[in-house]
Amino acid sequence: MRILHTAEFYSPSVGGAQEVVRQISEQLARRGHEVTVATTRLPERPGSMLNGVRIEGFSISGNAVRGYTGETDAYLRFLRNGRFDVMMNYAAQQWATDLAYDVLGQVRYRKVLVPCGFSALFDPQYDSYFRALPEILRRYDHLIFHSCTGRDSDFATRNQIVHSSTIPNGASFEEFKEPALSFRNHYGIPQKEPLLITVGSHTGAKGHNVVMEAFRRANIGRATLVIIGNVLGGAGCLPQCRIQARLTELASFGKKKVLLLDPPRRDVVSAYHSADLFLFGSNIECSPIVLFEAAASGTPFVSTACGNAVEIAEWTAAGRILPTDRLPNGNVRTNPAAMAKVMEELLTDKSRLKQLRDAGIENWKNRFTWEKIALQYEELYLRLVTNGG
């Protein structure tokens, strides 16, 4: 098949959406398909081929509500004139998908949308966007949701849109199949000291402040918390995280240490394998890949009920979901004291940690490797191309 995936950002850019599209694209390319990704042009991206995937870069930013800047006409021509069998638009509310809405009727190949959560569903600025969306969704051949209970799948149900499938996210078998345990030595963390990690960009919405406050309150003795995250435009919450990290260390008289890192991917994977617990205080998600990666590494997770974290905990049997408040804007939050309490309980219950660890690895291998998930995309694409549904 000749497959087109569109995404706002793509490797070497780092993020959850980027990882989903990269993994599916590369897996399908390995299976012999001709895969192209249309995305934002990045100066640091070397050439037009990346791990078997052709990259078509466009200098565009914005979305249907904020407006667009850049090479919009060139992108629309590319979509109209493309000789593909199927197109998958990944994530709504960004230019690569929102612009595609305007030419769906002119695109001759099959069309798939992965909405990726509708993060702005409760934002008044997007009222007209979502009023128009049901009719747009009906013009796609198929919709893919990452969750049975997400705000995007609920939106489709309310609007009687049924041509859809649920395909979960996952974690790479190649990356996580062998434990990589060099992280503690590399960063000077004692082997017997509790190591807790969280992974998420410094956007201000990943709950870093909640995780640090819970870590400060938890009665767990000497311990290290590692916050792994990059910065996506501006400083985000990184300056506040630095201040809070220092205050946490001072309040514990040096018994607790907080590291703010943006390391190479190999160190991120090693951090997962080396940690005792994965903490996730995020306010808003679609289907957080980091929870699948925690399960794959055998690191039990403690998370807010963000996105479909409740489903992921049920599917993987690898984590605990905290009591979570849902705000009028659709975001969620938890009490740091609740997270601290669960941290204390799990770190003193070795048998429970082992149970979560073993279940997570087994369920990930059986159902949630990217290698197996890519087959579900392939099967759907083939069905659409051969018989239309």
LINPE-V306968 format. One record per backbone hydrogen bond with DSSP energy under -0.5 kcal/mol. CO is the residue of the C=O (numbers start at 0). NH is the residue of the N-H. If there is no record, write none. Layout:
co=CO nh=NH
co=CO nh=NH
This chain:
co=0 nh=2
co=0 nh=33
co=1 nh=84
co=1 nh=85
co=2 nh=35
co=3 nh=87
co=4 nh=37
co=5 nh=89
co=7 nh=39
co=9 nh=12
co=14 nh=18
co=15 nh=19
co=16 nh=20
co=17 nh=21
co=18 nh=22
co=19 nh=23
co=20 nh=24
co=21 nh=25
co=22 nh=26
co=23 nh=27
co=24 nh=28
co=25 nh=29
co=26 nh=30
co=27 nh=32
co=28 nh=31
co=32 nh=34
co=33 nh=2
co=34 nh=53
co=35 nh=4
co=36 nh=38
co=36 nh=55
co=37 nh=6
co=38 nh=57
co=41 nh=44
co=43 nh=45
co=44 nh=46
co=47 nh=54
co=49 nh=52
co=52 nh=49
co=53 nh=36
co=54 nh=56
co=55 nh=38
co=57 nh=40
co=57 nh=59
co=58 nh=70
co=60 nh=68
co=61 nh=94
co=62 nh=66
co=66 nh=62
co=68 nh=60
co=69 nh=71
co=70 nh=74
co=71 nh=75
co=72 nh=76
co=73 nh=77
co=74 nh=78
co=75 nh=79
co=76 nh=80
co=77 nh=81
co=81 nh=83
co=84 nh=109
co=85 nh=3
co=86 nh=111
co=87 nh=5
co=87 nh=89
co=88 nh=90
co=88 nh=113
co=93 nh=96
co=93 nh=97
co=94 nh=98
co=96 nh=100
co=97 nh=101
co=98 nh=101
co=99 nh=102
co=100 nh=103
co=102 nh=105
co=102 nh=106
co=103 nh=106
co=105 nh=107
co=109 nh=86
co=110 nh=140
co=110 nh=141
co=111 nh=88
co=112 nh=114
co=112 nh=143
co=113 nh=90
co=114 nh=91
co=114 nh=117
co=117 nh=120
co=119 nh=122
co=121 nh=123
co=122 nh=125
co=123 nh=126
co=125 nh=129
co=126 nh=130
co=127 nh=131
co=128 nh=132
co=129 nh=133
co=131 nh=135
co=132 nh=136
co=133 nh=137
co=135 nh=138
co=136 nh=139
co=141 nh=112
co=142 nh=164
co=144 nh=166
co=149 nh=153
co=150 nh=154
co=151 nh=155
co=152 nh=156
co=153 nh=157
co=154 nh=158
co=155 nh=160
co=156 nh=159
co=159 nh=161
co=161 nh=163
co=162 nh=142
co=164 nh=144
co=164 nh=166
co=170 nh=369
co=171 nh=175
co=172 nh=176
co=178 nh=180
co=181 nh=185
co=182 nh=186
co=183 nh=187
co=183 nh=188
co=184 nh=187
co=187 nh=189
co=189 nh=192
co=193 nh=223
co=194 nh=275
co=194 nh=276
co=195 nh=225
co=196 nh=278
co=197 nh=227
co=200 nh=202
co=201 nh=236
co=204 nh=282
co=204 nh=283
co=205 nh=280
co=206 nh=210
co=207 nh=211
co=208 nh=212
co=209 nh=213
co=210 nh=214
co=211 nh=215
co=212 nh=216
co=213 nh=217
co=217 nh=219
co=221 nh=193
co=222 nh=256
co=223 nh=195
co=224 nh=226
co=224 nh=258
co=225 nh=197
co=225 nh=227
co=226 nh=228
co=226 nh=260
co=227 nh=199
co=229 nh=201
co=230 nh=232
co=234 nh=237
co=236 nh=240
co=237 nh=241
co=238 nh=242
co=239 nh=243
co=240 nh=244
co=241 nh=245
co=242 nh=246
co=243 nh=247
co=244 nh=248
co=245 nh=249
co=246 nh=250
co=247 nh=251
co=248 nh=253
co=249 nh=252
co=251 nh=254
co=254 nh=222
co=256 nh=224
co=258 nh=226
co=258 nh=260
co=260 nh=228
co=263 nh=266
co=263 nh=267
co=264 nh=268
co=265 nh=269
co=266 nh=270
co=267 nh=271
co=268 nh=272
co=269 nh=273
co=270 nh=274
co=271 nh=274
co=276 nh=196
co=276 nh=278
co=277 nh=301
co=279 nh=303
co=282 nh=331
co=285 nh=307
co=287 nh=290
co=287 nh=291
co=288 nh=291
co=288 nh=292
co=289 nh=293
co=290 nh=294
co=291 nh=295
co=292 nh=296
co=293 nh=297
co=293 nh=298
co=294 nh=297
co=297 nh=299
co=299 nh=277
co=300 nh=319
co=301 nh=279
co=302 nh=321
co=303 nh=305
co=305 nh=308
co=307 nh=311
co=308 nh=312
co=309 nh=313
co=310 nh=314
co=311 nh=315
co=312 nh=316
co=317 nh=300
co=319 nh=302
co=324 nh=326
co=324 nh=332
co=326 nh=329
co=330 nh=326
co=332 nh=324
co=334 nh=337
co=334 nh=338
co=335 nh=339
co=336 nh=340
co=337 nh=341
co=338 nh=342
co=339 nh=343
co=340 nh=344
co=341 nh=345
co=342 nh=346
co=343 nh=347
co=345 nh=348
co=347 nh=349
co=348 nh=352
co=349 nh=353
co=350 nh=354
co=351 nh=355
co=352 nh=356
co=353 nh=357
co=354 nh=358
co=355 nh=359
co=356 nh=360
co=357 nh=361
co=358 nh=362
co=359 nh=363
co=360 nh=364
co=361 nh=365
co=362 nh=366
co=362 nh=367
co=363 nh=367
co=367 nh=170
co=368 nh=372
co=369 nh=373
co=370 nh=374
co=371 nh=375
co=372 nh=375
co=372 nh=376
co=373 nh=377
co=374 nh=378
co=375 nh=379
co=376 nh=380
co=377 nh=381
co=378 nh=382
co=379 nh=383
co=380 nh=384
co=381 nh=385
co=382 nh=386
co=382 nh=387
co=382 nh=388
co=383 nh=387
